[in-house]
Amino acid sequence: MHKNRTCVDYNLRTTQYSGRVEDSYENSMMLFNNLEWMTTNEAAAYLRKSTNAIRTAVCRGHIKARKFRRRLYFKRSELDRLIETSTTIGG
């Protein structure tokens, strides 16, 4: 294993090669439960949207993001609150 790779990267990679979907799902849920701040890709996976949809929602002001070193970061509790307070329009 390379020095600059984290244990999380290694765990996700090994579950992908193991072929068991249940294990990779459980590991990804554990990963999301431990994250307070998410990148755009992680937030997109968490909300089950595309990264472009996340960026569009940020530009429209629907999702609050913080920028650090040219990257967007999202707080998991704010994403959860966004889902909990959303309402359905139409039929």
Summary of the structure (lengths in Angstrom):
residues: 91
radius of gyration: 15.4
end to end distance: 51.8
largest distance: 52.8
contacts: 194
relative contact order: 0.11
helix: 59%
strand: 11%
